[in-house]
Amino acid sequence: MTPEAVGVPVGPRRRAAGLRREELAALAGISADYLTRLEQGRATAPSAQVVESLARALRLAGAQRDLLYALAGHAAPGPEVVPSHVPPSVQRMLDRLSTTPVVVYDASWTLVLANAPFDALMGETTSWRGLERNAVWRNVAGLPSRVVHTPREQADHEARLVADLRLTASRYTADRSLRRLIAGMRSGSARFAGLWDTEAAPPPAGLSRRKTVLHPVVGPITLDCDTLVAALDDLRISIYTAEPGTEDAERLALATVLGTQSLVP
C-alpha cells in the first residue's frame, strides 16, 4: 500500500515505500501503540471491529480480507451478516470526495466511517461508541445533533429510518448482532418500540432533500443531502453539498477549514 493511494502526503526525504506504522494506525482509527503490540504479538485478541478497520485502511478485499480475519482468530463475516466492509472501489470514490462531507452507514444505519469534512460539519464522531454510532438510535433517543428539523420533519425522518431498518432485519434474519441491536433499541426507547411494532408504511421522502445544519461557529448552513446505496455492499453513503457561489457554500467551506478545532479557550 503506497502513501499516495490513501492520500498520505509524501515528502522528498521519505524512505518508506509503504505506510508507516503511525500512518496505518491513524487510517484505521487505532493507536500506534496498540498496532505495535499487535505486530509484536503482545496483543493477541483484536476485536472484529479492529480487524475490519485494518482491512479497510489497507484496502483489502476478498481472500486477503478473509485471511486477515483468520489470522486474528475470527471468521470473516458471511452473507447472512450485515456487511460493514467498504471495498476498495467505494473507498476510491470516497477519496475523490475528500473535501465534501461524507458519511457511510451499513444497512442497520450504524456508522462505518465519516470523513474529516463531515466531522467538521456535524461534530466529532470518533468518540461515539455502541448505540451512539447508530443513526436510528441517535434520532429516536434525541441525542445531540446539529441538524435542525421541525417536529413533523423529525417524526417523518425517524419513521423512514425505522422502516428501512425493518427491511434490513427481514434480509438478515440470521444476524444475531442485528437482533441484539433492535432488542436494545426497543427496550431503551418507547418511540422506537412504537414505530417498530406498528409496522406502518414510511412517509414519502418528498421533493426536498435539503437539511439545515446549525454550525456552532459559522451559523446555519442549508445543504442538499443525497444518500446513495452501494447495492452490492449494502452501504448507505450520505453526501452533503451546497450550490456553488451561494452563502451556504461559503459557510460550508469555512466550516471545513475550521475543522473540529475548538475556538473557545
C-alpha positions in Angstrom: 0.0 0.0 0.0 1.6 3.2 -1.1 1.1 6.5 0.8 -0.3 8.1 -2.4 -3.0 5.5 -2.7 -4.5 6.6 0.7 -3.8 10.3 0.5 -0.9 10.4 2.8 1.5 13.4 1.9 4.9 12.3 0.8 8.0 14.5 1.4 11.2 14.5 -0.6 13.2 12.7 2.2 10.8 9.8 2.7 12.4 6.4 2.7 9.5 4.2 3.5 7.9 2.8 0.3 4.7 1.8 2.1 2.8 3.2 5.1 4.5 4.0 8.4 3.0 2.4 11.5 1.7 5.7 12.7 0.0 6.4 9.3 -1.7 3.0 9.3 -2.9 3.4 12.8 -4.4 6.8 12.0 -6.2 5.4 9.0 -7.6 2.5 11.0 -8.6 4.7 13.9 -6.5 2.8 16.5 -3.4 3.9 18.5 0.1 3.3 17.1 1.0 1.7 20.4 -1.8 -0.9 20.0 -0.8 -1.6 16.4 2.8 -2.1 17.6 1.6 -4.6 20.2 -0.4 -6.5 17.5 2.7 -6.6 15.3 4.9 -7.9 18.1 2.4 -10.5 19.3 1.9 -8.8 22.7 -1.8 -8.1 21.8 -3.3 -11.4 20.5 -7.1 -10.9 20.5 -8.1 -7.9 18.4 -11.8 -7.4 18.0 -13.6 -8.0 14.8 -14.1 -4.2 14.6 -10.3 -3.6 14.7 -9.7 -6.3 12.1 -12.3 -4.6 9.8 -10.8 -1.2 10.4 -7.3 -2.5 9.4 -8.7 -4.3 6.3 -10.4 -1.1 5.3 -7.2 1.0 5.9 -5.1 -1.4 3.9 -7.8 -1.7 1.1 -8.0 -5.5 1.5 -10.8 -7.4 -0.3 -11.8 -10.9 -0.9 -9.3 -13.6 0.1 -6.9 -11.1 1.6 -9.6 -9.7 3.9 -10.7 -13.2 4.9 -7.1 -14.2 5.6 -6.7 -11.2 8.0 -9.8 -12.3 9.9 -8.5 -15.8 10.1 -5.1 -14.7 11.4 -6.8 -12.7 14.1 -8.9 -15.7 15.2 -12.2 -14.5 13.7 -14.4 -15.9 11.0 -14.9 -13.5 8.1 -18.5 -12.1 8.0 -20.7 -14.2 5.7 -23.6 -13.2 3.5 -26.1 -13.7 6.4 -24.5 -10.8 8.4 -25.0 -7.1 7.8 -21.8 -6.1 5.9 -19.7 -3.2 7.1 -16.8 -3.6 4.7 -16.0 -0.7 2.4 -14.5 -2.2 -0.7 -11.5 -0.5 -2.4 -13.7 0.7 -5.3 -16.0 2.5 -3.0 -13.1 3.8 -0.9 -11.6 5.3 -4.1 -14.8 7.1 -4.8 -14.7 8.5 -1.2 -11.1 9.6 -1.7 -12.3 11.8 -4.6 -14.8 13.5 -2.2 -12.1 14.3 0.3 -13.3 18.0 0.6 -17.0 17.1 0.7 -18.8 16.0 3.9 -19.5 12.2 3.5 -20.7 9.6 6.0 -21.1 5.9 5.4 -23.5 3.6 7.2 -24.1 -0.1 7.0 -27.6 -1.5 6.3 -28.5 -1.2 10.1 -27.6 2.5 9.9 -24.6 2.0 12.1 -21.8 4.4 11.2 -18.9 2.8 9.3 -16.8 5.8 8.6 -17.1 9.6 8.4 -14.5 11.8 6.7 -12.9 14.9 8.2 -15.3 17.4 6.4 -18.3 15.5 7.9 -16.9 15.7 11.4 -16.1 19.4 10.8 -19.7 20.0 9.8 -21.6 17.7 12.2 -19.2 17.4 15.1 -16.6 14.8 16.1 -17.8 11.2 15.6 -14.7 9.2 16.6 -15.7 9.2 20.3 -19.1 7.6 19.6 -19.4 4.1 21.0 -22.0 1.4 20.8 -25.6 2.6 20.1 -24.3 6.2 19.7 -22.9 5.1 16.3 -26.4 4.1 15.1 -28.3 6.8 13.2 -31.7 5.3 14.1 -30.9 5.4 17.8 -29.4 8.9 17.7 -32.7 10.1 16.2 -35.3 8.2 18.3 -33.3 8.8 21.5 -32.9 12.5 20.8 -29.1 12.5 21.0 -27.4 15.9 20.3 -27.5 16.8 16.6 -26.6 19.9 14.6 -29.3 19.2 12.0 -32.4 21.4 12.5 -35.8 19.7 11.9 -39.3 20.8 12.5 -41.2 18.3 14.7 -43.0 17.0 11.6 -39.8 16.6 9.7 -38.2 14.8 12.7 -41.1 12.4 13.1 -41.1 11.5 9.4 -37.3 11.1 9.4 -37.5 8.7 12.3 -40.3 6.7 10.7 -38.3 6.3 7.4 -35.2 5.2 9.3 -37.1 2.6 11.3 -38.9 1.3 8.2 -35.6 0.9 6.4 -34.2 -1.0 9.4 -37.2 -3.3 9.3 -36.4 -4.2 5.7 -32.8 -4.9 6.7 -33.9 -7.2 9.5 -36.0 -9.1 7.0 -33.0 -9.7 4.8 -30.5 -10.6 7.6 -32.6 -12.9 9.8 -29.6 -14.9 11.0 -27.6 -11.8 12.1 -27.6 -12.1 15.9 -25.8 -8.7 16.4 -28.7 -7.1 14.4 -31.3 -8.8 16.6 -29.4 -7.5 19.7 -29.3 -4.0 18.3 -33.1 -4.0 17.6 -33.8 -5.5 21.0 -31.7 -2.9 22.7 -33.4 0.0 20.9 -36.9 -1.5 21.7 -36.2 -1.7 25.4 -34.4 1.7 25.5 -36.8 3.8 23.5 -40.6 3.9 23.7 -40.6 5.9 20.5 -38.6 3.2 18.6 -40.8 0.4 20.1 -43.9 2.2 18.9 -42.7 2.7 15.4 -41.3 -0.9 15.2 -44.5 -2.5 16.5 -46.9 -0.5 14.3 -45.1 -1.6 11.1 -46.7 1.4 9.3 -45.6 2.3 5.8 -42.9 5.1 5.9 -44.0 8.6 4.9 -42.8 9.7 1.4 -39.4 11.4 1.3 -40.9 14.4 -0.6 -39.3 16.5 -3.2 -36.8 18.2 -0.9 -33.6 16.6 0.4 -32.4 19.8 2.0 -31.1 19.9 5.5 -30.2 22.9 7.7 -27.1 22.4 9.9 -26.6 24.8 12.8 -22.8 25.0 13.0 -21.5 26.5 16.3 -19.1 28.9 14.6 -20.3 29.8 11.1 -24.1 29.6 11.8 -26.8 27.9 9.8 -25.9 26.1 6.6 -28.6 24.8 4.3 -27.3 21.8 2.2 -28.5 19.1 -0.1 -28.2 15.7 1.4 -28.2 12.8 -1.1 -28.0 9.2 0.2 -26.6 6.7 -2.3 -26.9 3.0 -1.8 -23.9 0.8 -2.8 -26.2 -2.2 -3.7 -23.6 -5.0 -3.8 -22.2 -4.0 -0.4 -25.5 -2.8 1.2 -24.0 0.5 2.3 -25.6 3.9 2.6 -23.5 6.9 1.6 -24.7 10.3 2.6 -23.2 13.3 0.8 -23.7 16.9 1.8 -23.2 19.7 -0.9 -24.1 23.3 -1.4 -24.9 25.1 -4.6 -21.6 26.8 -5.8 -21.4 30.6 -5.3 -24.0 30.7 -2.5 -23.6 31.9 1.0 -24.2 28.3 2.1 -21.3 27.2 0.0 -19.0 29.8 1.6 -20.1 28.8 5.1 -19.6 25.1 4.3 -16.1 25.9 3.1 -15.3 27.9 6.2 -16.6 25.1 8.5 -14.5 22.6 6.6 -11.4 24.8 7.0 -12.0 25.3 10.7 -12.3 21.5 11.1 -13.1 20.1 14.5 -10.8 22.5 16.4 -12.4 24.5 19.2 -12.2 28.3 19.1 -13.2 28.6 22.7 -10.3 28.9 25.2 
